[in-house]
Amino acid sequence: MDENNEMLEYIYQNADMGVKSCTNLIKILNSKDNKIKKVVEGELKGYENYLKKAEKLLKKYKMEPKSKGIITDMMSKMGINMEMMKDNSDSRVADMLTKGFTAGNVDISKKIDRYKDDCEKDILDLARELLEFGKKNIEFLKPYL
């Protein structure tokens, strides 16, 4: 697979999963009195922004967006629902989100390092932006842990 395609597909899938996970989490939190709701809503807006940017670059490079698939989406949704049934406290939500951002940051850091000499600049710039978004959101979540 072409480096540009792999990197851009990863960015798209990461943002797509972020949108779906945050949307699911917000639906659960809407009936609760959690203070972390505003943070999750901000994360959703950020992920939606990155999804749009990734889609724009996919069009520019004549690539088709590929989601992770319905099984992955269902597993993620079920995992979030099960965790929230056990404990829907702000600290638990922050912990789940922090783990997600950390895993995403590790993955995208590896890809940036691997493809820094081979990817188009605009794709690498978007990957670096997404990495910074993840780092900033971990900081936003720390007070809730």
Buried (B, 14 or more C-beta within 10 A) or exposed (E): EEBBBBBBBBBBBBBBBBBBBBBBBBEBBEEEEBEBBEBBBEBBEBBBBBBEBBBEBBEEBEBEBEEBEEEBBEEBBEEBBEBBEEEBBBEBBBBBBBEBBEEBBEBBBEBBEEBEEEBBEBBBEBBBBBBEBBEEBBEBBEEBE
